[in-house]
């Protein structure tokens, strides 16, 4: 496996992996698939995205996005990490996150934050292993398929 900076040419692969996450209902409140065109809109000069490849196939990605528009938060980014179903449990998520730390730091970020479903033990274990701390829990943070879900707030200083 190898990690590299993602480019808009990776949008199809990133959309495929993200759509698996949507279908699995374990990692996002989103329920509508994303197209490659949707994903291409994620590529900005200020928010890095990295991918992990295995034998030329994209198997994971980690991305940053805007946390809040206020200037005082310009160094804080939201992040996401997704691994293709067939590659889960092989270390691709850890590789993606480790690379994202460097890319985010190089882009001027000092902190990454996100929310993780309370029952998503695999993601929580990964994030703990790479240095995130759980700050608290948002109760009834959103509904997924009509069911309220709680979300753990995570952060990591870079």
C-alpha positions, -999 to +999 in steps of 0.1 A: +000+000+000+011+035-006-004+069+003-004+101-019-022+134-023-055+129-040-063+147-073-096+154-090-089+124-112-095+103-081-130+115-077-147+083-091-128+061-066-134+084-037-171+086-045-172+048-047-157+044-013-178+072+003-210+056-012-201+023+004-200+042+037-234+057+030-249+023+022-233+007+053-251+032+076-222+031+101-203+063+094-224+092+081-259+106+084-259+110+046-283+088+027-278+100-009-250+088-030-223+112-042-212+114-078-177+120-090-187+156-099-199+161-063-165+148-050-145+170-074-161+200-056-142+189-025-109+198-040-098+232-029-064+247-026-068+249+012-083+216+023-061+185+016-073+151+007-051+120+007-057+085-007-043+051-001-037+028-030-031-009-032-017-022-064-029+009-082-065+007-068-077+034-044-088+017-012-091+045+013-092+083+016-090+109+043-102+145+037-105+178+053-132+204+050-142+237+065-151+236+102-166+271+106-164+301+084-152+325+111-116+336+108-107+326+143-113+289+132-092+291+100-067+266+115-094+240+125-106+215+099-133+189+099-120+155+087-134+123+073-118+089+067-133+061+047-119+027+037-133+004+010-151-026+023-127-051+009-097-033+025-110-027+060-089-039+089-056-038+069-042-005+081-053+017+052-073+040+075-043+045+098-021+053+067-046+078+054-049+095+087-012+097+094-007+113+059-036+136+065-019+150+097+011+160+077-009+174+048-032+194+071-003+207+091+015+218+059-018+235+048-017+256+080-042+236+102-035+231+139-064+209+148-087+183+132-122+176+145-151+153+137-180+133+150-183+095+151-213+074+157-212+061+192-216+025+180-189+027+153-163+010+174-139+004+145-136+041+137-134+051+174-105+026+179-087+038+148-090+075+159-078+067+194-048+048+180-037+078+160-040+102+188-075+116+188-093+123+221-130+119+227-142+153+239-179+144+246-211+131+231-238+149+211-270+131+221-297+128+194-273+145+170-293+134+140-317+108+126-306+081+102-334+061+086-358+075+112-336+065+142-319+090+165-281+085+167-256+099+192-222+111+180-189+112+198-169+144+193-132+139+185-103+162+182-065+161+176-041+189+178-015+188+151 
